[in-house]
Amino acid sequence: MSSKVQTVGATTKLSQHEIIPHKTDVGALANRKNMETRALHNKIDKLVTLKFAIALRNYRVYRQGLQSFYHVFATIEDCLFAELENPNSEWRDTLRKDGLKHEEIVKLGTNFFSFDVPDEDNFRLLYKRDYELLTRNHLIEQQKQEIIAESMYIFEQNAKCVNELQEHNLAKILHTWQYFAWQKGTNMVLLLTVLVLLYYVARIGRWINA
């Protein structure tokens, strides 16, 4: 199999053995992070899914959920901005895009989730490959452990954030007439379903004994 980059249409694809790290590579930092944080990741996924049903019934709760994570990403952008504005920062040149300032990049319509590349999937693979090669060769084990611990801490804080929103809003939601009507309506439907089932069971019993 050739190790050259394969061109498919307008996109570039890596051959299978060029994809680094392999998902079975237990020594790769990215795989180690995924393995160590999997339980926490699943926990926050289930937590958000369960609470999302409540948030959809109250726009204020939904807005608070979005706003809370907005502050998380706003903090990241503030930190990046501080690095870009610091002439003594060792990361300044690395973070700059073609020498543009933060305000100029924003004016171009870019943001935290947009990438000026023709194929984002291929870009993601290349990023993971470069990340693995750099971290494997230039980080000591203690630094890798710190990165993993920080990743776990982030998931734990996300869960705390969702739980705080629930505690803050649950009492208010439980006393709204919409929630009361929905709860009572659900109970009424269940009661009617049980009564209908009992009615037909009784009819079948009489028919059998006739």
Helices and strands as residue ranges (DSSP letters): E 6-8, E 11-13, G 16-18, H 29-55, H 59-85, H 92-95, H 102-107, H 120-138, H 141-174, H 177-209
